[in-house]
Amino acid sequence: MKNNKFSAFIPLSYLLLLIPVSALYDVLNHSTVGAVNVTTKIDEWIPFTKEFIVPYLLWFPYLYGALIYYCFADRKLYYVTLSSVLFGKLTSFSVYYMWQTTVTRPEVIGNDVFANLVRYIYSIDQPVNCFPSIHVLTTFVIMITAYKRKEQNKWVYGLLTFVGVLIILSTLFTKQHAFVDAVAGAVLGSFLYAAMHYVFESREQKVTVQAGV
């Protein structure tokens, strides 16, 4: 009985895979001569809003909290979601390595808590490694999972969607990313999610067929 309870937590340990994968970002997080500025006219229309640093910082607990929840709420979707996040990060890092992009950051005025938080993020995260946005990619993946389970738990769906939209908007209003970065993140996240869902769905059907033979 104890072994069965313990085995239920083994899939949760797969979250540890995110640690070495995420560490690769630090290797690439440095200014590169010749980085392409991908800001467009749309980015000029979006005002810098320092208060959006709050949802921007919510990304970490949002991502890991959702993954932990789905590990116990829906194991298959947990594997699909985690795989999409892992491959999404690796794909993004490959793009960063081969094609470096940058964004134009504004001057942060004021000494309030929001301004200080923005300055802190700017100090530890160089204005490179922008396309696609990992913040948007991973958040959009979580939102897709929430949508797929909205009938099972509409409250969770509503919460994850609302916070997810704020996180995505925060990447633009804090000027951490350009509009095309966000679009690319959402598109890549959708593609990887569909691919991972197909892989796990096919595997599940294969196991079912073999069990019936």
C-alpha positions in Angstrom: 0.0 0.0 0.0 2.8 2.4 0.9 4.6 1.5 -2.3 1.5 2.3 -4.3 1.2 5.7 -2.6 4.9 6.4 -3.2 4.7 5.4 -6.9 2.0 8.0 -7.4 4.6 10.7 -6.8 7.2 9.3 -9.2 5.8 11.1 -12.2 6.1 14.4 -10.3 9.8 13.8 -10.1 10.0 14.3 -13.9 9.6 18.0 -13.2 13.3 17.9 -12.2 14.1 17.6 -15.9 13.2 21.3 -16.1 16.2 22.2 -13.9 19.1 21.2 -16.3 17.1 22.3 -19.4 16.3 25.7 -17.9 20.0 26.1 -16.9 20.8 26.3 -20.6 19.2 29.7 -20.7 21.9 31.2 -18.5 24.5 30.0 -21.0 22.8 31.9 -23.7 21.8 34.9 -21.7 24.5 37.4 -22.8 24.6 40.2 -25.3 25.6 39.3 -28.8 26.9 41.7 -31.4 24.6 41.8 -34.4 21.5 40.8 -32.5 18.4 41.7 -34.6 15.8 44.1 -33.2 12.4 42.6 -33.9 10.2 45.4 -32.5 7.6 46.7 -34.9 5.1 49.5 -35.0 2.7 47.5 -32.9 5.3 47.6 -30.1 5.4 51.4 -30.3 1.6 51.4 -29.6 2.0 49.3 -26.4 3.0 51.5 -23.5 5.6 50.5 -20.9 3.6 49.7 -17.8 5.8 48.9 -14.8 2.9 47.4 -12.8 2.8 44.5 -15.3 6.0 43.2 -13.7 3.7 41.5 -11.1 2.0 39.1 -13.5 5.4 38.7 -15.2 6.9 37.4 -12.0 3.9 35.1 -11.5 5.0 33.0 -14.4 7.2 30.7 -12.3 4.6 29.7 -9.7 2.0 29.6 -12.4 3.9 27.1 -14.5 5.1 24.8 -11.8 1.8 25.0 -9.8 -0.2 24.1 -12.9 2.1 21.2 -13.7 1.9 19.8 -10.2 -1.9 20.1 -10.2 -2.2 18.3 -13.5 0.2 15.6 -12.4 -2.5 14.4 -10.0 -5.6 15.7 -11.9 -4.9 14.2 -15.3 -1.8 12.1 -15.7 -1.8 11.9 -19.5 -2.3 15.6 -20.0 0.5 16.2 -17.4 2.9 14.2 -19.6 1.7 16.0 -22.7 2.1 19.4 -21.0 5.4 18.7 -19.5 6.8 17.3 -22.7 5.6 20.4 -24.6 7.3 22.7 -22.1 10.6 20.8 -22.3 10.7 20.6 -26.1 9.5 24.1 -26.3 12.4 25.4 -24.2 14.9 23.3 -26.1 13.6 24.5 -29.4 13.7 28.1 -28.2 17.3 27.7 -27.0 18.2 26.4 -30.4 16.8 29.4 -32.1 18.5 31.7 -29.6 21.8 30.1 -30.4 21.4 30.3 -34.2 19.6 33.6 -34.4 19.9 36.2 -31.7 17.3 38.9 -31.4 16.9 41.8 -29.1 14.3 44.4 -27.9 14.5 48.1 -27.0 14.1 48.7 -23.3 12.8 51.9 -21.9 14.3 54.0 -19.1 12.7 53.0 -15.9 11.7 56.1 -13.9 10.8 56.1 -10.2 11.8 54.4 -7.0 8.6 52.5 -6.2 8.4 48.8 -5.8 7.2 48.2 -9.4 10.1 50.2 -10.9 12.6 48.5 -8.6 11.3 45.1 -9.6 11.6 45.9 -13.3 15.1 47.2 -12.9 16.0 44.0 -11.0 14.6 41.8 -13.9 16.5 43.9 -16.4 19.7 43.5 -14.4 19.6 39.7 -14.4 18.1 39.1 -17.8 19.8 40.6 -20.8 17.6 42.1 -23.6 18.4 39.1 -25.9 17.0 35.6 -26.3 13.6 37.0 -27.2 12.2 35.1 -30.2 10.2 33.1 -29.4 9.1 34.1 -25.9 9.4 31.2 -23.5 7.1 33.0 -21.1 4.4 33.0 -23.7 5.1 29.5 -25.1 4.9 27.8 -21.7 2.0 29.8 -20.5 0.0 29.1 -23.7 0.7 25.4 -23.3 -0.8 25.5 -19.7 -3.8 27.4 -21.1 -4.4 24.8 -23.7 -4.4 22.1 -21.0 -6.8 24.1 -18.9 -9.1 24.5 -21.9 -9.1 20.7 -22.5 -10.2 20.1 -18.9 -12.6 23.0 -18.6 -15.7 20.7 -18.3 -14.0 18.8 -15.4 -13.1 22.0 -13.5 -14.3 25.3 -14.8 -12.9 27.2 -11.9 -9.4 26.1 -12.6 -9.9 26.8 -16.3 -11.0 30.3 -15.6 -8.2 31.0 -13.1 -5.4 29.6 -15.3 -6.8 31.4 -18.4 -7.1 34.8 -16.6 -3.7 34.7 -15.1 -2.2 33.3 -18.3 -3.5 36.2 -20.3 -2.0 38.6 -17.8 1.3 36.9 -18.0 1.3 37.0 -21.8 0.4 40.7 -21.8 3.1 41.3 -19.2 5.8 40.3 -21.6 4.8 43.1 -23.9 4.0 45.8 -21.3 7.2 45.3 -19.4 9.1 45.5 -22.8 10.7 42.1 -22.1 9.5 40.9 -25.5 8.3 42.2 -28.8 4.9 41.4 -30.3 6.3 38.9 -32.8 8.1 37.1 -29.9 4.7 36.5 -28.2 3.0 35.4 -31.5 5.9 33.0 -32.2 5.7 31.6 -28.7 2.0 30.9 -28.9 2.3 29.3 -32.4 5.3 27.1 -31.4 3.5 26.1 -28.1 0.4 25.1 -30.0 2.4 23.1 -32.6 4.4 21.2 -29.9 1.3 20.5 -27.8 -0.5 19.0 -30.8 2.5 16.9 -31.6 3.0 15.7 -28.0 -0.7 15.0 -27.7 -0.6 12.9 -30.9 2.4 10.9 -29.6 0.9 10.1 -26.3 -2.5 9.4 -27.8 -0.9 7.0 -30.3 1.1 5.3 -27.6 -2.0 4.8 -25.4 -4.0 3.3 -28.3 -1.1 1.0 -29.1 -1.0 -0.2 -25.5 -4.7 -0.7 -25.5 -4.6 -2.8 -28.7 -1.7 -5.0 -27.4 -3.6 -5.5 -24.1 -6.6 -6.7 -26.0 -4.7 -9.2 -28.1 
